[in-house]
């Protein structure tokens, strides 16, 4: 008989479906993920001209029939969402050049054993100021080479 009873819909499915519905409403890409460290759902969305602001998006969550009960467990416009939007903007033509270089030991001297240490990789970043590139500093762990206009 147990196989005939419907199981309740989980909170994750409700939140993901509700956020997807808001994305359809605003015709924007949306993201919702569980941040286990913070114990909250982080929600973010693609910023488009004429699209909602973060405050309008939070108001839409509060008015949504499925999401309003879970709104206290959600954070909108988080650092993770900002990083995602920044990375997407940097992929646009003319926005950025990322040069990835790694330092390694001379051939044959680096052991793959767990006790060996390897020098960290060095990442260099440069940005051109164009309409497609937001004015953001280099990401953590990158060394700025140049910023040109």
C-alpha positions in Angstrom: 0.0 0.0 0.0 2.9 2.4 0.7 3.8 2.5 -3.0 0.4 3.9 -3.8 0.7 6.9 -1.4 2.2 10.1 -2.8 5.3 11.3 -1.1 5.3 15.0 -0.1 7.3 17.3 -2.3 10.6 18.3 -0.8 11.6 21.8 0.1 14.4 21.8 -2.5 12.0 20.9 -5.3 9.5 23.6 -4.2 12.2 26.3 -4.1 13.9 25.4 -7.3 10.5 25.2 -9.2 9.3 28.5 -7.7 12.6 30.3 -8.6 12.4 28.9 -12.1 8.8 30.2 -12.4 10.1 33.7 -11.4 12.8 33.3 -14.0 10.2 32.6 -16.6 8.1 35.6 -15.5 11.0 38.0 -15.8 12.6 36.1 -18.8 15.9 36.0 -16.9 18.2 33.1 -16.0 17.9 32.3 -12.3 20.0 30.3 -9.8 19.1 28.7 -6.5 21.5 26.6 -4.5 21.7 25.5 -0.9 24.6 27.0 1.1 25.3 24.3 3.7 27.8 26.5 5.6 25.2 29.3 6.0 22.2 27.1 6.2 20.3 29.1 3.7 19.2 29.0 0.0 21.2 31.5 -2.1 19.2 32.9 -4.9 20.3 35.1 -7.7 19.3 36.1 -11.2 20.6 37.6 -14.5 20.5 41.4 -14.4 18.8 42.6 -17.6 17.8 46.1 -18.7 14.2 46.6 -17.7 14.4 43.5 -15.4 13.7 43.4 -11.7 16.0 44.8 -9.0 17.1 42.6 -6.1 14.4 44.3 -4.0 11.7 43.6 -6.6 12.9 40.0 -6.9 12.6 39.6 -3.1 9.1 41.1 -3.2 8.2 38.6 -5.9 9.4 35.7 -3.7 7.3 37.1 -0.8 4.2 37.1 -3.1 4.8 33.7 -4.7 2.4 31.1 -3.4 5.0 28.4 -3.0 8.0 30.5 -2.0 6.5 32.8 0.6 6.7 30.1 3.3 10.4 29.6 2.6 11.5 33.2 2.1 13.2 33.4 5.6 15.5 30.7 4.4 16.6 32.5 1.3 19.2 35.2 0.5 19.0 37.1 -2.7 21.9 38.8 -4.5 24.7 37.0 -2.7 28.5 37.1 -3.3 28.3 33.7 -5.1 25.8 35.2 -7.5 27.9 38.3 -8.0 30.9 36.1 -8.8 28.8 34.1 -11.4 27.6 37.3 -13.0 31.2 38.7 -13.1 32.6 35.6 -14.6 29.9 35.6 -17.3 30.6 39.3 -18.1 34.3 38.5 -18.5 33.5 35.9 -21.1 32.0 38.6 -23.4 34.2 39.5 -26.4 36.7 42.3 -25.5 36.0 42.1 -21.8 39.0 40.3 -20.3 42.1 38.3 -21.0 43.1 35.7 -18.4 46.6 34.3 -18.6 47.1 31.1 -16.6 50.8 30.3 -15.9 52.1 27.7 -13.5 55.5 27.3 -11.9 56.9 23.8 -11.7 60.1 22.2 -10.5 62.8 21.1 -13.0 61.9 17.9 -14.8 62.3 14.8 -12.6 62.6 16.5 -9.2 58.9 16.8 -8.3 57.5 13.7 -6.7 53.8 12.9 -6.9 53.8 11.5 -3.3 51.3 13.1 -0.9 54.2 14.5 1.2 55.7 16.5 -1.7 54.9 20.2 -2.1 54.5 22.0 -5.4 54.7 25.8 -5.8 51.3 27.4 -6.3 50.0 28.4 -9.7 50.1 32.1 -10.5 47.2 33.7 -12.3 47.4 37.1 -14.0 44.4 39.1 -15.0 43.9 42.2 -17.2 40.7 44.0 -18.1 39.8 46.5 -20.8 37.1 49.1 -19.9 34.4 48.5 -22.4 30.6 48.7 -22.2 30.6 44.9 -22.0 33.1 44.7 -19.1 31.9 45.9 -15.7 34.4 47.9 -13.6 35.4 45.2 -11.2 38.7 44.4 -9.4 40.5 41.2 -10.3 39.2 38.1 -8.6 40.8 36.8 -5.4 44.1 35.0 -6.1 44.8 36.9 -9.3 47.6 39.4 -9.9 46.5 42.5 -12.0 48.7 43.0 -15.0 47.1 46.1 -16.5 43.9 47.9 -16.8 43.4 49.9 -20.0 40.7 52.2 -21.3 
